[in-house]
Amino acid sequence: MTRKDALKRLNGLAPQVDDHLRRISDDPTSRDRSHWTGEIRNWIRQMEALLPSVGGKTAEKWRARITEWKARLES
């Protein structure tokens, strides 16, 4: 995958992850929580697979962002 395509995919998934984390934060007891969590984990796996395509410094920035999302997901 080209760097441009990988970045496009990363930037497309990021708002979805943020939206689902917001939903979980807004309603932590929602019956949909496990569904949202599963989707977030899937998107994060996809994003991690893209990191080798974007280059060192950019990948590190995305790794930091992904680490933050994982921490929020576990809290």
C-alpha positions as CSV (number, residue, x, y, z in Angstrom):
1,M,0.0,0.0,0.0
2,T,1.3,3.5,-0.8
3,R,2.0,5.9,2.0
4,K,-0.7,8.2,0.7
5,D,-3.3,5.5,0.7
6,A,-2.3,4.3,4.2
7,L,-2.5,7.9,5.6
8,K,-5.9,8.3,3.9
9,R,-7.2,5.1,5.6
10,L,-5.7,6.1,9.0
11,N,-7.3,9.5,8.7
12,G,-10.6,8.0,7.7
13,L,-10.7,5.6,10.7
14,A,-9.5,8.0,13.3
15,P,-12.9,10.0,13.5
16,Q,-14.7,6.7,13.8
17,V,-12.6,5.6,16.8
18,D,-13.0,9.0,18.4
19,D,-16.8,8.9,17.9
20,H,-17.2,5.5,19.4
21,L,-15.0,6.4,22.4
22,R,-17.2,9.4,22.9
23,R,-20.3,7.3,22.8
24,I,-18.8,4.9,25.4
25,S,-17.8,7.9,27.6
26,D,-21.3,9.5,27.2
27,D,-23.1,6.3,28.1
28,P,-20.8,3.7,29.7
29,T,-23.7,1.4,30.6
30,S,-25.1,1.3,27.1
31,R,-26.1,-2.1,25.8
32,D,-24.1,-1.2,22.7
33,R,-20.8,-0.8,24.6
34,S,-19.5,-4.2,23.7
35,H,-20.3,-3.6,20.0
36,W,-18.6,-0.3,20.0
37,T,-15.6,-1.7,21.8
38,G,-15.3,-4.5,19.3
39,E,-15.4,-2.1,16.4
40,I,-12.8,0.1,17.9
41,R,-10.5,-2.8,18.5
42,N,-10.9,-3.9,14.9
43,W,-10.2,-0.5,13.6
44,I,-7.1,-0.2,15.8
45,R,-5.8,-3.5,14.4
46,Q,-6.3,-2.3,10.9
47,M,-4.5,1.0,11.8
48,E,-1.6,-0.9,13.4
49,A,-1.2,-3.0,10.2
50,L,-0.9,0.2,8.2
51,L,1.9,1.8,10.2
52,P,4.8,0.2,8.4
53,S,3.5,1.9,5.2
54,V,3.6,5.5,6.6
55,G,7.2,5.9,7.6
56,G,9.1,6.2,10.9
57,K,8.1,9.6,12.4
58,T,4.6,9.5,11.2
59,A,4.2,5.9,12.4
60,E,5.4,7.0,15.9
61,K,2.8,9.7,16.0
62,W,0.1,7.3,15.1
63,R,1.4,4.7,17.6
64,A,1.1,7.3,20.4
65,R,-2.4,8.1,19.3
66,I,-3.4,4.4,19.2
67,T,-1.8,3.9,22.6
68,E,-4.0,6.7,24.0
69,W,-7.1,5.2,22.4
70,K,-6.3,1.8,23.9
71,A,-5.9,3.4,27.3
72,R,-9.2,5.1,27.0
73,L,-10.8,1.9,25.9
74,E,-9.5,0.0,28.9
75,S,-10.6,2.7,31.5
